[in-house]
Amino acid sequence: MPLENPFQDPLRFERRVPECAMVIFGANGDLTKRKLLPALYRLAYERRLDAGFAVLGISRTRLSDDQFRDKMCASVKQFLEDSPFDADVWTAFAQGLFYMAGDIDDPGLFPALEGRLKEIEAARHTGGNVLFYLSTQPSQYIPIAQGLGAANVGKGQHGWRRIVIEKPFGHDLASARELSDKLHDAFEESEVYRIDHYLGKETVQNILALRFGNGIFEPLWNRRYVNHVQITAAESIGVEGRGAYYQEAGALRDMIQNHLSQVMATIAMEPSATFRPNSVRDERSKLLRSIRIMKPDEVLQNTVSGQYGPAHIGGEDVPGFRQEPGVKPDAQTDTYAAVTFFVDNWRWAGVPFYLRSGKRLPKRVTEIAIQFNAAPLAIFNGDEVNTAPNLLILRIQPEEGISLKFLSKRPGSGMNLRPVSMDFNYGSSFGERSPTAYETLLLDAIIGDATLYTRQDMVEASWTVVDAIQHVWDATKFEFPNYAAGSWGPKAADDMLARRGHVWRQP
Amino acid sequence: MGGTIAPDRILHEMADLWVSLGKQGEGQTGVLRACSMTLVVAAEESDDEQAIGETLAALMPEHPSRAIVIRFRAEDQRALAARVFAQCWMPFGHRQQICCEQIEVTASDASLPDLAAVVLPLKVPDLPVILWCRSPRLFHLEAFPLLSSIAQKVVLDSLAFGEPPAALRDIRAALARGTMLADFSWTRLTRWRELIAQIFENRAQLTNLARVSEIALTYSSPAPTASAFYMAAWLVDGFQKAGVQPRVTFASTPGPHDRQLNRIDLRAQGGEPIASVGLLEGQAAEIRIGELTSRAVLPPLTDYALMREELSIPGRDPVFERALAAAAGLALS
């Protein structure tokens, strides 16, 4: 038997995709319907999956294979973004969809699962490769991992086994370690894929291309030229019916511990020696471990916790967080969090990284703004405009792209400068649809490329930083609400930057 | 038509064009100029001007370039004329305008030897030059190598060349002279080839590879097309790498698309089917592997899609070059 496929043409073909079956726990849930199945269908439409690719959905609801296929068909039609629905492609794809009703507390589920996987392998030639996707409540991660381990389903006799889990990866350092230990009973760390969909976004991946594919940026990427960095993840919506869940999480845990820390690590990490997954992840991990851990007396100076109150926006009354369904009237949950991080390494010593995330802010926007030092001498008139600093802005959503702001002479006789912007927009510049984050990340997991997935040491490093803040916040009684829905957050957040002579950008 | 073109005058006109675009953008955010290559299009005067313009406009966002469109007239008298204009689009919610420049040159066949001296100063410094030759007649003109020598890569379509064996022979000869080439007849096969490669990415199917004893290619034209020869050559090359020597058969049947490959069957001894890829109505393809059947949607093979793929490969393509040599050998044998 030949060891290598002799027909590959990497210059023209997309990445090579192995045969596999994917087991989705929580197959009747929202994530499966809204994100996973539309992404898998789209991959099939783009000819990116093996012909025998199969999905085995598991949930408590009793459904036949055909009923599951019908439900998923309706979901794909409803949630498919920027793509046509092709009935013939769906029909062929749906032949690989299977369903199994079961309760994860039932010890019989996992041996039965192994039996079903063997049947699917025989029918679909999936080669014993299985990707488990935990699209369930986080509280079910450990029971599922234990069930897979006890029935020895987590180890394939031939072929690989991998497990994908969604955030939160614990709610603090101790619980993150416990989750990791339990996962490791059934899976090696290299088989655990912790998904962070922010890392699947084109612009976040493009940070690596921008920094390490170009020679001109890296010499400027340090404390000598960068004044400070702002990372913003703003949402215009509130908790949208997830109040009960959200009041246990908060913005610091829900966004800064994972998404924004990972984005910060990608912006600030050292160049990786190779583009191999562990090499890139080693550098991200090193950076996260270099973030200075705040002492208790530093926390309130360098962080801001906020919660939105009611407001009247666009002719409509918008409730405050405490008025949202399922939220306690005296909830101390942070719907807004802003922190000032410092990175204790030679490259970044003394450069503030401001991270903020909040709900009910004026608009939905996620961006990174790198502000460079102003020219050392203002030789042109010296007014505020003529000394405006250069900004490199990496927009992650809604429009993925990159902008560079610099000064240019205003036409005319005087030497007056004006800021101009050079914009690069992903959607329009490359004229074609970008894959969704889930398409990218699911394909990566099937291929076995963990570059964009979070490793346990990274999770622990970011929890170590966040726990130090959370402990002080837990012991503090905040005067909430402290910002109105539709504003850019509490005044204290502006004051935090003002203490260092900086102001938040208003994207 | 005037008798000469002064490249300096064209460059000056282009500079004026940018100033005028900039003035139109005054008070807004101005105009950005984007360029990643010089794209020279050599076409017949009778070629569809609007279709070429639309293809270039579609290519610009992904491959912004200075486009030089040369329209040839079969005429013995030397004649050249040129005009410049810009292609613009609004990528940022109509906030920012990006433009690429286009130069249109009309020339007689007799002026072809003069054109290299015109194009050379007009190409954008430090960036590659790609020549898209849309007419086999131009490719066969004696002076064509003078023009093609400026380009890093010449893109052709052997489907327009007439007899496939002769076309493949001529293209192979051009390649042997050192011209880096692309042929749309090969580009049209990428999605087919990817489907075949994907079949053998599966380890169970990889074990079946050694059992393949026949490659049957079906196409919708009276004789095998250049694409059919390319596909046969590429498949045979792949099987030979795995130590397998299947025989190749060609067959002609009516298919959903004119002059295209319709179907590929890989069979074991005795005709047992191992895998097949067949074109269906519309843009769909059906892949059969044993009892498994899947469907794929193949993107439409427009000039834009083919050119877009070729522009993304600025360097040599060793798989194509190997297939070209073998396809020409197969067609001429």
Contacts between the chains, C-beta under 8 A, distances in Angstrom:
chain1	res1	chain2	res2	distance
A	1	B	206	6.3
A	1	B	207	4.8
A	1	B	209	7.7
A	1	B	210	6.8
A	2	B	206	6.2
A	2	B	209	5.9
A	2	B	210	7.3
A	2	B	241	7.6
A	2	B	242	4.0
A	2	B	243	7.3
A	5	B	197	6.2
A	5	B	200	4.7
A	5	B	201	5.5
A	5	B	206	6.4
A	6	B	200	7.6
A	6	B	209	7.7
A	6	B	237	8.0
A	6	B	238	4.2
A	6	B	239	7.2
A	6	B	241	3.9
A	6	B	242	5.0
A	7	B	193	6.9
A	7	B	196	5.7
A	7	B	197	3.9
A	7	B	200	5.7
A	7	B	234	7.9
A	7	B	235	7.9
A	7	B	238	4.5
A	8	B	197	5.5
A	9	B	193	6.5
A	9	B	194	7.8
A	9	B	197	6.9
A	9	B	319	4.9
A	11	B	313	6.0
A	11	B	317	5.9
A	11	B	319	6.7
A	12	B	190	5.1
A	12	B	193	7.7
A	12	B	194	7.6
A	12	B	309	7.1
A	12	B	313	7.2
A	12	B	317	7.8
A	12	B	319	7.6
A	13	B	190	7.6
A	13	B	193	7.5
A	13	B	194	4.9
A	13	B	197	6.1
A	14	B	194	7.1
A	16	B	197	8.0
A	16	B	201	5.5
A	17	B	198	7.1
A	17	B	201	6.5
A	18	B	201	6.4
A	18	B	202	7.6
A	18	B	203	7.9
A	19	B	201	7.3
A	19	B	202	4.4
A	19	B	203	7.1
A	19	B	204	7.4
A	44	B	294	7.7
A	45	B	296	7.8
A	45	B	297	6.0
A	47	B	191	7.1
A	47	B	194	6.6
A	47	B	195	6.5
A	47	B	198	7.0
A	47	B	296	4.4
A	47	B	297	7.8
A	50	B	198	6.7
A	50	B	201	6.6
A	50	B	202	5.6
A	51	B	198	7.3
A	51	B	199	6.9
A	51	B	202	7.5
A	51	B	287	5.4
A	51	B	289	5.5
A	51	B	292	5.3
A	51	B	293	7.9
A	51	B	294	4.1
A	52	B	202	6.8
A	52	B	289	7.4
A	52	B	292	5.3
A	52	B	294	8.0
A	86	B	284	7.6
A	86	B	295	7.7
A	86	B	297	5.6
A	88	B	280	7.9
A	88	B	284	5.8
A	88	B	295	4.8
A	89	B	284	7.6
A	89	B	295	4.9
A	89	B	296	7.0
A	89	B	297	5.9
A	91	B	295	7.2
A	92	B	293	6.2
A	92	B	294	4.5
A	92	B	295	4.0
A	93	B	294	7.4
A	93	B	295	7.9
A	95	B	293	7.6
A	124	B	292	6.9
A	125	B	202	5.8
A	125	B	204	4.4
A	125	B	205	7.3
A	125	B	289	7.6
A	125	B	290	7.8
A	125	B	292	7.0
A	127	B	202	6.7
A	127	B	203	5.2
A	127	B	204	6.4
A	399	B	92	7.6
A	399	B	93	7.6
A	401	B	92	7.9
A	420	B	29	7.3
A	420	B	30	6.8
A	421	B	29	6.7
A	421	B	96	7.8
A	422	B	32	6.7
A	423	B	32	7.7
A	423	B	91	7.6
A	423	B	92	5.5
A	423	B	96	5.5
A	425	B	91	5.0
A	425	B	92	5.6
A	428	B	61	6.2
A	428	B	89	7.5
A	428	B	91	3.4
A	428	B	92	7.2
A	429	B	61	6.1
A	429	B	62	7.4
A	429	B	91	6.3
A	430	B	61	7.1
A	430	B	62	5.4
A	431	B	58	7.5
A	431	B	61	4.1
A	431	B	62	4.6
A	432	B	62	7.3
